[in-house]
């Protein structure tokens, strides 16, 4: 990679890790599709939810980057091109400013949603900010990372996005929330599976470290399968195609799992990260198509 000037625009783009935005946007987009299938699509709150989710993801990436740098937890085998502080592309002081700016803008966007959803959204937004810090600094070290992904990449964005458009909650929202949380968490499980030895040595007690490699292997597989099962349950409410189309997601998911098991460990597992991100996008597109087809 060519030289990146410190605190340049390119450095900030790399630090924002745009590839991770897929995980943040999948629950928003699918919840919007569910609202549209009920005749409740509202473009303004939908767009605001997209912006809020993207900004919070960027802020979380900045926080993670800074915290890893300050704690010295970046290792050579984990260091990627987006580790801006460790690479010297963004100074720690500049990253603190970036965190503050991204959170302020995200909160401003969140406040714009209040006319559509009410004041309870303040508490929801505050929880997003608080746990963006707690995940990186504390909770991911004691085996709670997966739970937070289920909540903040599943239930929080799906429930919030649907509610600000429909003004109420349908039973399908809970199934879709669970499905999104499970499928998005496959990315975290793969990260933890790849880093299990380093995490064990550093005292980071992920579920893969706690229960072992075999558990992590099947945990990854099960999350995708259960994610499909949850979204297929929406068919009970008249959305037949949601049980049909997303089953195709299981093909690349299972093939990716086989690749992960074959590689087993090492930096080559980074290739599986790309495959997992692709699978998540396939899942979202199939759910989107299924919901819109009825």
PLY file of the C-alpha trace (Angstrom):
ply
format ascii 1.0
element vertex 294
property float x
property float y
property float z
element edge 293
property int vertex1
property int vertex2
end_header
0.00 0.00 0.00
1.26 3.46 -0.85
2.27 5.89 1.86
-0.63 7.50 3.73
-0.10 11.00 5.06
-0.92 11.37 8.75
-4.42 12.73 9.50
-5.18 12.97 5.77
-8.61 12.33 4.27
-7.44 8.94 3.05
-6.27 8.02 6.54
-9.69 8.86 7.95
-11.46 6.80 5.29
-9.27 3.81 6.12
-9.86 4.28 9.85
-13.63 4.40 9.27
-13.40 0.87 7.83
-16.15 1.29 5.21
-16.34 -2.48 4.67
-17.84 -2.85 8.14
-20.80 -0.63 7.26
-22.55 -3.64 5.73
-23.09 -5.10 9.19
-24.57 -1.82 10.46
-26.88 -1.31 7.48
-28.29 -4.83 7.08
-30.77 -4.53 10.00
-31.85 -1.03 8.93
-32.42 -1.98 5.31
-34.29 -5.20 6.09
-36.46 -3.48 8.72
-37.30 -0.81 6.16
-38.26 -3.55 3.70
-40.54 -5.06 6.34
-42.16 -1.67 6.91
-42.62 -1.27 3.15
-44.25 -4.70 2.93
-46.81 -3.43 5.45
-47.38 -0.23 3.49
-45.55 1.84 6.14
-42.40 2.94 4.29
-41.38 6.52 5.17
-38.28 7.72 3.32
-37.16 10.48 5.72
-36.95 8.42 8.93
-35.57 5.49 6.94
-32.74 7.67 5.61
-32.06 9.07 9.07
-31.79 5.53 10.45
-29.27 4.67 7.73
-27.18 7.72 8.61
-27.35 7.06 12.35
-26.34 3.42 11.95
-23.44 4.30 9.66
-22.16 7.08 11.91
-22.35 4.93 15.02
-20.44 2.16 13.25
-17.73 4.62 12.23
-17.54 5.98 15.78
-17.25 2.45 17.17
-14.45 1.71 14.71
-12.61 4.85 15.82
-13.03 3.88 19.48
-11.76 0.38 18.80
-8.77 1.71 16.86
-7.78 4.15 19.60
-8.30 1.72 22.47
-6.27 -1.05 20.83
-3.47 1.44 20.19
-3.43 2.80 23.74
-3.58 -0.69 25.24
-0.96 -2.01 22.86
-3.18 -4.92 21.85
-2.48 -4.65 18.11
-0.14 -7.45 17.09
1.71 -7.95 13.85
-0.46 -10.87 12.84
-3.66 -8.91 13.46
-2.55 -5.53 12.23
-4.54 -4.55 9.16
-4.45 -1.52 6.90
-7.35 0.06 8.82
-5.47 0.19 12.17
-4.81 3.85 11.62
-3.37 4.78 15.01
-1.02 1.81 15.13
0.09 2.52 11.56
0.77 6.14 12.49
-1.74 7.41 9.95
-3.86 9.17 12.56
-2.51 10.54 15.83
-4.18 9.56 19.09
-5.22 13.17 19.75
-6.77 13.48 16.30
-8.59 10.17 16.78
-10.13 11.47 20.00
-11.46 14.45 18.06
-12.75 12.11 15.35
-14.61 10.06 17.93
-16.19 13.18 19.41
-17.23 14.60 16.04
-18.72 11.34 14.77
-20.70 10.86 18.00
-21.99 14.44 18.00
-23.15 14.15 14.39
-24.73 10.74 15.09
-26.61 12.19 18.07
-27.80 15.13 15.96
-29.17 12.69 13.39
-30.77 10.71 16.18
-32.47 13.84 17.52
-33.97 14.39 14.07
-35.77 11.06 14.54
-37.59 12.20 17.68
-40.62 13.62 15.81
-41.10 10.20 14.21
-40.53 7.97 17.22
-40.81 9.98 20.43
-38.53 10.71 23.36
-37.87 7.06 24.19
-35.41 7.15 21.29
-33.12 9.31 23.45
-32.58 6.37 25.79
-32.01 4.04 22.85
-29.44 6.38 21.31
-27.69 6.89 24.64
-27.41 3.13 25.05
-25.80 2.89 21.60
-23.19 5.47 22.59
-22.46 3.94 25.99
-22.09 0.41 24.68
-19.91 1.56 21.77
-17.35 2.38 24.48
-18.11 -0.52 26.81
-17.84 -3.13 24.07
-14.28 -2.18 23.16
-13.01 -1.31 26.61
-14.66 -3.97 28.77
-17.46 -6.25 27.61
-15.69 -7.92 24.68
-13.05 -9.10 27.19
-15.51 -11.05 29.31
-17.46 -13.04 26.72
-20.33 -10.60 26.19
-19.40 -9.47 22.68
-21.84 -11.82 20.96
-24.71 -10.75 23.19
-24.05 -7.11 22.35
-24.00 -7.89 18.63
-27.35 -9.66 18.92
-28.80 -6.63 20.69
-27.18 -3.71 18.86
-27.00 -5.22 15.37
-30.32 -7.01 15.71
-33.03 -5.87 18.07
-32.08 -2.20 18.53
-31.76 -1.19 14.85
-34.59 -3.38 13.56
-37.06 -2.34 16.25
-36.06 1.32 16.03
-36.12 1.49 12.23
-39.48 -0.22 11.94
-41.07 1.81 14.72
-40.11 5.26 13.39
-41.77 4.36 10.11
-44.82 2.38 11.24
-45.45 3.94 14.66
-46.04 0.47 16.10
-44.39 -2.95 16.22
-45.53 -6.04 14.31
-44.75 -9.60 15.47
-42.44 -10.09 12.48
-40.10 -7.43 13.87
-38.87 -9.71 16.64
-38.10 -12.58 14.28
-36.29 -10.26 11.89
-34.33 -8.75 14.78
-33.15 -12.17 15.91
-32.24 -13.18 12.36
-30.16 -10.06 11.72
-28.35 -10.32 15.04
-27.43 -13.95 14.47
-26.24 -13.51 10.90
-24.20 -10.38 11.65
-22.61 -12.10 14.64
-21.04 -14.70 12.33
-18.48 -12.00 11.52
-17.54 -11.54 15.19
-17.41 -15.28 15.78
-15.01 -15.67 12.87
-12.84 -12.84 14.22
-12.74 -14.51 17.62
-12.08 -17.91 16.03
-9.12 -16.52 14.11
-7.70 -14.70 17.16
-8.40 -17.40 19.75
-4.77 -18.10 20.67
-3.79 -14.43 20.89
-6.92 -13.66 22.89
-6.19 -16.48 25.30
-2.67 -15.19 25.91
-3.87 -11.63 26.45
-6.69 -12.66 28.80
-9.53 -11.78 26.46
-12.23 -14.31 27.35
-14.36 -14.57 24.22
-16.80 -17.48 23.98
-14.36 -19.21 21.61
-11.57 -18.91 24.17
-13.87 -20.01 26.99
-15.43 -23.04 25.30
-12.73 -23.97 22.82
-12.07 -24.24 19.10
-14.67 -26.94 18.41
-17.38 -24.84 20.03
-16.36 -21.78 18.00
-16.41 -23.82 14.81
-19.98 -25.03 15.28
-21.12 -21.76 16.83
-20.32 -20.05 13.53
-22.29 -22.64 11.56
-25.25 -22.61 13.95
-25.65 -18.85 13.92
-26.22 -18.75 10.17
-28.61 -21.70 10.26
-30.59 -20.24 13.16
-30.60 -16.85 11.44
-32.34 -18.41 8.46
-34.73 -20.23 10.78
-35.76 -16.98 12.46
-36.36 -15.14 9.21
-38.25 -18.13 7.78
-40.64 -17.91 10.75
-41.90 -14.64 9.28
-43.68 -16.77 6.66
-46.24 -17.59 9.35
-47.44 -13.98 9.02
-48.06 -14.18 5.28
-44.57 -13.47 3.91
-44.12 -16.76 2.08
-41.12 -15.71 0.00
-39.08 -14.93 3.12
-39.02 -18.63 3.87
-38.11 -19.51 0.28
-35.46 -17.10 -0.99
-33.19 -16.78 2.10
-32.67 -20.55 2.18
-30.21 -19.91 -0.66
-28.02 -18.09 1.88
-27.31 -21.40 3.59
-25.34 -22.63 0.58
-22.52 -20.03 0.70
-22.69 -19.98 4.51
-22.03 -23.73 4.77
-19.34 -23.61 2.08
-17.63 -20.76 3.93
-17.81 -22.74 7.16
-16.08 -25.67 5.45
-13.36 -23.31 4.26
-12.94 -21.93 7.78
-12.60 -25.44 9.24
-10.11 -26.45 6.57
-7.89 -23.40 7.14
-8.29 -23.81 10.91
-5.94 -21.02 12.03
-3.60 -18.27 10.91
-3.75 -15.18 8.77
-5.32 -17.08 5.87
-8.59 -16.91 7.82
-8.73 -13.23 6.83
-9.95 -14.51 3.46
-12.92 -16.08 5.23
-13.79 -12.69 6.70
-14.41 -11.42 3.18
-16.53 -14.48 2.39
-18.55 -14.00 5.57
-19.21 -10.33 4.73
-20.34 -11.41 1.28
-22.68 -13.99 2.80
-24.22 -11.37 5.08
-24.93 -9.19 2.05
-26.46 -12.13 0.20
-28.70 -12.81 3.21
-29.86 -9.18 3.34
-30.63 -9.04 -0.37
-32.59 -12.29 -0.26
-34.59 -11.11 2.77
-35.21 -7.78 1.06
-36.46 -9.51 -2.08
-38.59 -11.95 -0.08
-40.28 -9.19 1.90
-41.00 -7.05 -1.14
-42.39 -10.01 -3.08
-44.84 -10.69 -0.26
0 1
1 2
2 3
3 4
4 5
5 6
6 7
7 8
8 9
9 10
10 11
11 12
12 13
13 14
14 15
15 16
16 17
17 18
18 19
19 20
20 21
21 22
22 23
23 24
24 25
25 26
26 27
27 28
28 29
29 30
30 31
31 32
32 33
33 34
34 35
35 36
36 37
37 38
38 39
39 40
40 41
41 42
42 43
43 44
44 45
45 46
46 47
47 48
48 49
49 50
50 51
51 52
52 53
53 54
54 55
55 56
56 57
57 58
58 59
59 60
60 61
61 62
62 63
63 64
64 65
65 66
66 67
67 68
68 69
69 70
70 71
71 72
72 73
73 74
74 75
75 76
76 77
77 78
78 79
79 80
80 81
81 82
82 83
83 84
84 85
85 86
86 87
87 88
88 89
89 90
90 91
91 92
92 93
93 94
94 95
95 96
96 97
97 98
98 99
99 100
100 101
101 102
102 103
103 104
104 105
105 106
106 107
107 108
108 109
109 110
110 111
111 112
112 113
113 114
114 115
115 116
116 117
117 118
118 119
119 120
120 121
121 122
122 123
123 124
124 125
125 126
126 127
127 128
128 129
129 130
130 131
131 132
132 133
133 134
134 135
135 136
136 137
137 138
138 139
139 140
140 141
141 142
142 143
143 144
144 145
145 146
146 147
147 148
148 149
149 150
150 151
151 152
152 153
153 154
154 155
155 156
156 157
157 158
158 159
159 160
160 161
161 162
162 163
163 164
164 165
165 166
166 167
167 168
168 169
169 170
170 171
171 172
172 173
173 174
174 175
175 176
176 177
177 178
178 179
179 180
180 181
181 182
182 183
183 184
184 185
185 186
186 187
187 188
188 189
189 190
190 191
191 192
192 193
193 194
194 195
195 196
196 197
197 198
198 199
199 200
200 201
201 202
202 203
203 204
204 205
205 206
206 207
207 208
208 209
209 210
210 211
211 212
212 213
213 214
214 215
215 216
216 217
217 218
218 219
219 220
220 221
221 222
222 223
223 224
224 225
225 226
226 227
227 228
228 229
229 230
230 231
231 232
232 233
233 234
234 235
235 236
236 237
237 238
238 239
239 240
240 241
241 242
242 243
243 244
244 245
245 246
246 247
247 248
248 249
249 250
250 251
251 252
252 253
253 254
254 255
255 256
256 257
257 258
258 259
259 260
260 261
261 262
262 263
263 264
264 265
265 266
266 267
267 268
268 269
269 270
270 271
271 272
272 273
273 274
274 275
275 276
276 277
277 278
278 279
279 280
280 281
281 282
282 283
283 284
284 285
285 286
286 287
287 288
288 289
289 290
290 291
291 292
292 293
